[in-house]
C-alpha cells in the first residue's frame, strides 16, 4: 500500500497532536557520537574548558595546575602547552581577539573554593598566560555562565563560597577592551555549575543547581530555563523546563537551537549522556543522540560539521577524569 504525500502530512499532524511528553522525537540534528581515535591524548581533567581557536582545540584549567592540552587538526595530535599561573577551575571560557578569556572561575580545594579575583587570559599563538583586569570584589563568583556577544562578555549567576553556598542570580557585562564592569538586571533565580549560550541575540541560562555540599552537592538541580534579551534588557522564563535536570553541563547555541549536553545529578552515579536541544522558535525540546560516554565538567565546540567534546569526568563528583575526545556529525 502507498500513501500519497498529502495523506502522509495529515497522518503526521494527527500523531503530533497526540504526543503529550515534553521531549519530541523529531529528526535529530546529529549522527551518533563516536570516539576520535589517534595515537596521542590530552591531559585528563575536569571542571575545565574546551575551546577552538583557528585550526587548534584547547583544553585549559581543571582541578590542580594542569598544562594546556592542544589538539592540532592538521596533524591530528595532542601536545602540551604552558601551565596556568594559578589553579583555575569551574569556569566557562570565551574567545576574544584570538585569545581565551577565563572569568567567573574558582581556585582551591573542595568544598571551600574561592572565586578568582582577576580575569586570566591565555594567548594560543605565544603559548602564554597573563593576568587581566581585576573583577570587582562584590561581584566575584565561580561556576558561572559566560558568553561573548557584540564585544562584551556576559557573566551570569554563579556561587561565591565554593560548594558550600551563597548562590547568586547576578548578571554583569564586562568590556575586555576597557575593563569596565556593568551590573545588569538579576536573573529570575540563582544557579551554578552550568554553561550559558546565546541564540538569536538572547542569553539562555539552562541546567545547573544551587550547590550545598553539607547536605547533597549533587541535588537542587534546576529545570527552569531563564532567557535574557540583550537588546531589551529583560528576563523571561520559558514555559517548558529542561527535560533532564542536571548540572555540570556543556551548552552551545547552534542555528536556532540551544543544546545542553552531559552533566551530573543525584539521580544516577554515571555522568549523564543526555543531549537535549531546545528549538527557540517553537519552545520544544528534542532528544538528540546521547554521548558515547557521559561526562561533566568540560565544554563543547563546533568545528565545521561536527560537535566535539574532550576530557571531563565520567561519574558524578571527581573521578574518573577522562582523557579522550568524542564527536558527532551534524546532519
C-alpha positions, 0 to 999 in steps of 0.5 A: 500500500502507498500513501500519497504525500498529502495523506502522509502530512495529515497522518503526521499532524494527527500523531503530533497532536497526540504526543503529550511528553515534553521531549519530541522525537523529531529528526535529530540534528546529529549522527551518533557520537563516536570516539576520535581515535589517534595515537596521542591524548590530552591531559585528563581533567575536569571542571575545565574548558574546551575551546577552538581557536583557528585550526587548534582545540584547547583544553585549559584549567581543571582541578590542580595546575594542569598544562594546556592540552592542544589538539592540532587538526592538521596533524591530528595530535595532542601536545602540551602547552604552558601551565596556568599561573594559578589553579583555575577551575569551574569556569566557562571560557570565551574567545576574544581577539584570538585569545581565551578569556577565563572569568567567573572561575574558582581556585582551591580545594573542595568544598571551600573554593574561592572565586578568582579575583582577576580575569586570566587570559591565555594567548594560543599563538605565544603559548602564554598566560597573563593576568587581566583586569581585576573583577570587582570584589562584590561581584566575584563568583565561580561556576558561572555562565559566560558568553561573548556577544557584540564585544562584551562578555556576559557573566551570569549567576554563579556561587561565591563560597565554593560548594558550600553556598551563597548562590547568586542570580547576578548578571554583569557585562564586562568590556575586555577592551576597557575593563569596565564592569556593568551590573545588569538586571538579576536573573529570575533565580540563582544557579551554578555549575552550568554553561550559558549560550546565546541564540538569536541575540538572547542569553539562555541560562539552562541546567545547573543547581544551587550547590550545598555540599553539607547536605547533597552537592549533587541535588537542587538541580534546576529545570527552569530555563531563564532567557535574557534579551540583550537588546531589551534588557529583560528576563523571561522564563520559558514555559517548558523546563529542561527535560533532564535536570542536571548540572555540570553541563556543556551548552552551545547555541547552534542555528536556532537551537540551544543544546545542553549536553552531559552533566551530573545529578543525584539521580544516577552515579554515571555522568549523564549522556543526555543531549537535549536541544531546545528549538527557540522558535517553537519552545520544544525540546528534542532528544538528540543522540546521547554521548558515547560516554557521559561526562561533566565538567568540560565544554563543547565546540563546533568545528565545521560539521561536527560537535566535539567534546574532550576530557571531563569526568565520567561519574558524578563528583571527581573521578574518573577524569577522562582523557579522550575526545568524542564527536558527532556529525551534524546532519 
